[in-house]
Amino acid sequence: MQTKLVKETKKIDLSKLPIKQLDGTVFEHDFSKELAQAIYANTQSLSELSFSIDLFKTPIVELTDENKALIKESTEKHFKAFVQVAINELIGE
């Protein structure tokens, strides 16, 4: 009997991004639509365009290697450092 290893991918909810303030307080921010718009407006890739449309509709993202790289890269290009820190913590970087 063979046992199959199933790799489960993590899901994240970008509508509840925990952002830490300078004073240490944390608030949840709906980052999904802002990220979707940034990707949509700046991509040359059809797959990234499709991802942005899906993200705009549904903020819960399966954290595949490709999605993780796109989220990280787009956040680094288009958003301030405190948002980058929050995304890195959320995706486990």
N, C-alpha and C positions, 0 to 999 in steps of 0.2 A: 504494500500500500504506500503510495506516494503522498507526501505532505506538501501542499503548496504554501509558499510564504506569500502572504498578502501584505503589501506595503500600504498602510493607510496614510493618506495625505491629510494634513492638518487643514482646517478651515478657519478663516479669520473674518471678522465682521468689521469692515471699514467704516460703518456708520457709527461705531462706538470706539473711536481711537482715543485712548487715554493720553491726554496732553498734560505734562507737568509744568506748572507755573514756576516762576522765579522764587516765590515764597514757599514752594513745596506742595502746594495744593494741586489736586488733579481734577480735571474735568473731562468729560467725554465729548468728543467733537465728531460730527458727521463729515468724514473726510472723503467718502466714496464719490460723491458727485463732483467735488473739486478735482480729484485725481482723474476721474473719467473724462472730464472736460479738458484737462491739461493734455492727456494722452490723445484724445480725439482731435484736438486743435493742432497738435505738433507731430503726429506720426506720419511716416511714409509707408508703413506696413499695414497690409490688409488684416493680418491676424491681430495686430495691436488695436486697429480700429474696431474690430469685432469685440475684442476684450473690453474696450472702453464703453461700447454700447451695452454689453452685458452687465458691466459694473454699474452703469448709470441706472439700470433697471433693478439690479439685485446687489446689495452691498456685501453679501457673504461670498467670499472668494476661496476656492480650493487653492491651497498654497503649493502648487507644483513648482519645480525648479524654474520653469519659464515664467510663471506668474510672479514668483518671488523676485526674479531678476528685473522684470518689467516694472513692478511696483517700486523697487529700490532705485532703479535708474531714473525713473520719471520723477520720483520724489526729490532725488538729488539735483535734478536739472531745474525743477520748477517751484520748489518750496523752501522756506526758511529752515535753518539748522534745527530749531526746536521741534519742528515737524519731522525732520529726518531722524532725530533721536527717538521720537515716539514710534515711528515706523520700524526702525531697527529693533527696538525692544519688542514690538508686536510680532515681527516675523522671525525673531530669534537670531539676530545678527549681532 
